[in-house]
Amino acid sequence: MELAEEITIAAPLEKVYEGLNDIAILKACIPGCEELDWTSKNELEA
């Protein structure tokens, strides 16, 4: 996946990383995403 948009999030970096690693939060940020699962320590599959 390539992301082309830049967004500034008014939150501590630590909280942003927590959100990016929370499947429920990340799934809600991806339009049309119905399923999201970890396939390895560093990879997700939608």
C-alpha positions, -999 to +999 in steps of 0.1 A: +000+000+000+012+034-008-001+064+011-001+098-007-017+120+018+001+138+047-019+144+079-008+162+111-022+145+142-025+166+173-015+139+197+017+126+214+037+104+191+034+075+215-004+076+212-003+078+174+018+047+172-005+029+196-034+038+173-016+026+141-010-007+158-045-012+170-064-032+144-098-017+152-086+019+150-065+013+118-094-006+101-117+023+108-093+046+090-092+026+058-122+033+036-140+000+026-119-022+049-139-051+061-112-073+075-076-066+088-053-092+103-017-094+114+002-118+091+035-113+109+050-090+136+053-062+110+027-070+084-010-067+081-033-081+054-067-064+045 
